[in-house]
């Protein structure tokens, strides 16, 4: 079972789901996913293209904004702001554990404050 953490009304975060989890994620009310996990970070991870295809099949929009382990940059925050305007909400952002996604959303909220 995928565990999500609501950070704002529009964005929740989680560890990386499997492609099979995306139908459940849609059932939970999410409209979009954002992958913040770079492809190739782990041998056993599902790559973005596989996740994108599974998302489309599940009725979700998908976007790819890889965040390095060092954390989000100012450019990453700008790109996430653009995705928030472009994608249907609520959005589920994921990375390996959800920590980078949460840092990105917190940086976005600080920028908008």
Backbone as numpy.savetxt, mean C-alpha at the origin, in Angstrom:
# Nx Ny Nz CAx CAy CAz Cx Cy Cz
-5.00 -14.68 7.98 -5.84 -13.49 7.98 -4.96 -12.25 7.98
-5.26 -11.34 7.13 -4.50 -10.10 7.01 -4.95 -9.14 8.11
-3.98 -8.52 8.78 -4.28 -7.53 9.81 -3.97 -6.15 9.24
-4.94 -5.26 9.31 -4.75 -3.91 8.81 -4.77 -2.93 9.98
-4.09 -1.80 9.79 -4.07 -0.74 10.79 -4.49 0.55 10.12
-5.59 1.13 10.59 -6.08 2.38 10.01 -5.22 3.54 10.53
-4.61 4.29 9.60 -3.77 5.42 9.97 -4.54 6.73 9.77
-5.28 6.82 8.70 -6.18 7.95 8.45 -7.50 7.35 7.96
-8.55 8.15 7.84 -9.79 7.60 7.29 -9.63 7.03 5.88
-8.64 7.54 5.13 -8.45 7.10 3.75 -7.41 6.01 3.57
-6.49 5.85 4.53 -5.35 4.94 4.33 -5.15 4.04 5.54
-5.07 2.75 5.26 -4.66 1.75 6.25 -3.37 1.11 5.75
-2.66 0.45 6.65 -1.40 -0.19 6.30 -1.41 -1.64 6.79
-0.54 -2.46 6.17 -0.41 -3.85 6.59 0.90 -4.41 6.09
1.22 -5.59 6.61 2.29 -6.37 6.02 1.82 -6.84 4.65
2.74 -7.30 3.83 2.36 -7.70 2.48 1.36 -8.85 2.49
0.22 -8.65 1.87 -0.74 -9.74 1.71 -0.28 -10.66 0.58
-0.91 -11.79 0.50 -0.69 -12.66 -0.65 -1.69 -12.28 -1.72
-1.44 -12.66 -2.97 -2.44 -12.39 -4.01 -3.81 -12.95 -3.66
-3.84 -14.09 -2.95 -5.11 -14.71 -2.56 -5.89 -13.86 -1.56
-5.19 -13.00 -0.81 -5.84 -12.15 0.19 -6.59 -10.97 -0.42
-6.34 -10.66 -1.67 -6.88 -9.42 -2.24 -8.40 -9.42 -2.37
-8.99 -10.57 -2.61 -10.46 -10.62 -2.65 -11.03 -10.29 -1.27
-10.40 -10.79 -0.21 -10.83 -10.47 1.15 -10.63 -8.99 1.44
-9.51 -8.44 0.99 -9.24 -7.02 1.19 -10.34 -6.18 0.53
-10.77 -6.59 -0.65 -11.89 -5.89 -1.31 -13.16 -6.04 -0.48
-13.40 -7.22 0.04 -14.58 -7.46 0.87 -14.58 -6.61 2.13
-13.37 -6.30 2.64 -13.26 -5.45 3.83 -13.55 -3.98 3.52
-13.76 -3.66 2.24 -14.15 -2.32 1.87 -13.07 -1.48 1.20
-11.88 -2.04 1.06 -10.82 -1.28 0.39 -11.11 -1.18 -1.10
-10.73 -0.05 -1.67 -10.94 0.18 -3.10 -9.63 0.11 -3.88
-8.50 0.32 -3.19 -7.19 0.36 -3.85 -6.12 -0.22 -2.94
-5.03 -0.69 -3.57 -3.84 -1.08 -2.83 -2.65 -0.30 -3.38
-1.70 -0.02 -2.51 -0.45 0.61 -2.92 0.67 -0.26 -2.38
1.49 -0.76 -3.27 2.65 -1.54 -2.86 3.81 -0.60 -2.58
4.23 -0.56 -1.32 5.40 0.22 -0.94 6.62 -0.68 -0.78
6.50 -1.94 -1.15 7.59 -2.89 -1.01 8.31 -3.05 -2.35
9.62 -2.76 -2.38 10.36 -2.93 -3.63 10.36 -4.39 -4.08
10.20 -4.61 -5.37 10.32 -5.97 -5.91 11.71 -6.52 -5.61
11.76 -7.82 -5.31 13.04 -8.48 -5.09 13.61 -8.31 -3.70
12.84 -7.78 -2.79 13.32 -7.58 -1.43 13.51 -8.90 -0.69
12.67 -9.88 -1.02 12.78 -11.21 -0.42 12.50 -12.25 -1.50
13.09 -13.39 -1.35 12.94 -14.46 -2.35 11.49 -14.92 -2.46
10.77 -14.95 -1.35 9.44 -15.53 -1.33 8.30 -14.51 -1.50
8.63 -13.24 -1.75 7.55 -12.26 -1.87 6.89 -12.30 -3.25
5.62 -11.96 -3.27 4.93 -11.79 -4.54 5.34 -10.45 -5.13
5.73 -10.45 -6.40 6.15 -9.22 -7.05 4.95 -8.35 -7.39
5.19 -7.07 -7.62 4.11 -6.13 -7.85 3.21 -6.54 -9.01
3.77 -6.98 -10.12 2.94 -7.31 -11.28 1.93 -8.41 -10.95
2.36 -9.40 -10.19 1.44 -10.46 -9.75 0.35 -9.88 -8.85
0.75 -8.99 -7.94 -0.22 -8.36 -7.04 -1.18 -7.47 -7.83
-0.67 -6.75 -8.81 -1.52 -5.87 -9.63 -2.58 -6.67 -10.36
-2.16 -7.78 -10.97 -3.12 -8.61 -11.70 -4.17 -9.20 -10.76
-3.74 -9.65 -9.58 -4.69 -10.20 -8.61 -5.63 -9.11 -8.09
-5.11 -7.91 -7.95 -5.94 -6.78 -7.49 -7.03 -6.48 -8.50
-6.65 -6.40 -9.77 -7.63 -6.14 -10.82 -8.72 -7.21 -10.81
-8.31 -8.46 -10.69 -9.26 -9.57 -10.65 -10.21 -9.44 -9.45
-9.68 -8.91 -8.33 -10.49 -8.77 -7.11 -11.32 -7.48 -7.11
-11.15 -6.63 -8.12 -11.92 -5.39 -8.20 -11.26 -4.21 -7.51
-9.94 -4.26 -7.36 -9.19 -3.19 -6.71 -8.32 -2.44 -7.71
-8.10 -1.16 -7.47 -7.08 -0.40 -8.19 -5.74 -0.74 -7.53
-4.65 -0.58 -8.27 -3.33 -0.88 -7.71 -2.31 0.13 -8.18
-1.36 0.43 -7.30 -0.26 1.34 -7.64 1.01 0.84 -6.96
2.14 1.23 -7.54 3.46 0.78 -7.05 4.29 2.01 -6.69
4.63 2.13 -5.42 5.48 3.21 -4.93 6.47 2.59 -3.94
7.56 1.99 -4.47 8.50 1.30 -3.58 9.23 2.26 -2.66
9.29 1.90 -1.39 9.99 2.68 -0.36 11.16 1.84 0.14
12.34 2.42 0.09 13.53 1.70 0.56 13.47 1.51 2.07
14.25 0.55 2.58 14.25 0.26 4.02 14.63 1.46 4.86
15.39 2.40 4.30 15.79 3.60 5.04 14.62 4.54 5.32
13.50 4.33 4.65 12.30 5.12 4.91 11.96 6.03 3.76
10.81 6.69 3.85 10.33 7.53 2.75 11.14 8.81 2.61
11.30 9.23 1.36 11.94 10.51 1.04 10.85 11.55 0.81
11.26 12.79 0.66 10.31 13.85 0.34 9.59 13.58 -0.97
10.33 13.03 -1.94 9.73 12.68 -3.23 8.68 11.59 -3.07
8.96 10.60 -2.19 7.99 9.53 -1.92 6.70 10.11 -1.34
6.84 11.07 -0.44 5.67 11.71 0.18 4.84 12.44 -0.88
5.51 13.14 -1.78 4.80 13.83 -2.87 4.05 12.84 -3.76
4.71 11.74 -4.09 4.08 10.73 -4.95 2.88 10.09 -4.25
3.00 9.85 -2.94 1.87 9.27 -2.20 0.71 10.26 -2.16
1.01 11.54 -2.02 -0.05 12.56 -2.05 -0.79 12.52 -3.39
-0.03 12.37 -4.46 -0.64 12.27 -5.79 -1.51 11.01 -5.90
-1.02 9.88 -5.37 -1.80 8.65 -5.42 -3.09 8.78 -4.62
-3.01 9.46 -3.49 -4.20 9.65 -2.66 -5.27 10.44 -3.42
-4.85 11.36 -4.26 -5.79 12.13 -5.08 -6.33 11.32 -6.25
-5.53 10.37 -6.77 -5.88 9.65 -7.99 -6.64 8.35 -7.74
-6.37 7.68 -6.64 -6.95 6.36 -6.40 -8.23 6.46 -5.59
-9.16 5.53 -5.84 -10.34 5.47 -4.99 -9.94 5.03 -3.57
-10.60 5.64 -2.59 -10.32 5.30 -1.20 -11.48 4.49 -0.61
-11.21 3.75 0.45 -9.99 3.65 1.22 -8.91 2.82 0.52
-7.67 3.16 0.88 -6.48 2.53 0.30 -5.81 1.67 1.37
-5.34 0.51 0.96 -4.48 -0.31 1.82 -3.07 -0.25 1.23
-2.13 0.32 2.00 -0.73 0.36 1.59 -0.02 -0.77 2.32
0.87 -1.44 1.61 1.59 -2.54 2.26 3.08 -2.52 1.92
3.85 -3.09 2.83 5.28 -3.35 2.64 5.57 -4.63 3.42
6.80 -4.87 3.77 7.12 -6.14 4.46 6.34 -6.28 5.77
6.38 -5.24 6.61 5.71 -5.30 7.91 4.61 -4.25 8.07
4.57 -3.27 7.21 3.66 -2.15 7.33 4.31 -0.91 7.91
5.52 -1.05 8.46 6.19 0.08 9.13 6.57 1.20 8.16
7.11 0.86 6.99 7.48 1.90 6.02 6.25 2.63 5.53
5.17 1.89 5.31 3.92 2.51 4.87 3.41 3.49 5.92
3.45 3.07 7.16 2.98 3.94 8.23 3.85 5.20 8.32
5.17 5.05 8.20 6.06 6.21 8.21 5.74 7.15 7.05
5.43 6.58 5.89 5.08 7.39 4.73 3.79 8.18 4.98
2.79 7.53 5.53 1.51 8.21 5.77 1.67 9.28 6.85
2.44 8.99 7.89 2.68 9.98 8.94 3.41 11.19 8.36
4.40 10.95 7.50 5.11 12.07 6.84 4.15 12.86 5.97
3.25 12.19 5.29 2.24 12.86 4.46 1.32 13.72 5.31
0.87 13.20 6.45 0.00 13.96 7.33 0.74 15.19 7.88
2.02 15.03 8.22 2.80 16.16 8.74 2.96 17.24 7.68
3.13 16.82 6.43 3.28 17.77 5.33 2.01 18.57 5.11
0.87 17.90 5.27 -0.41 18.54 5.02 -0.90 19.39 6.20
-0.26 19.23 7.36 -0.68 19.96 8.57 -0.28 21.42 8.52
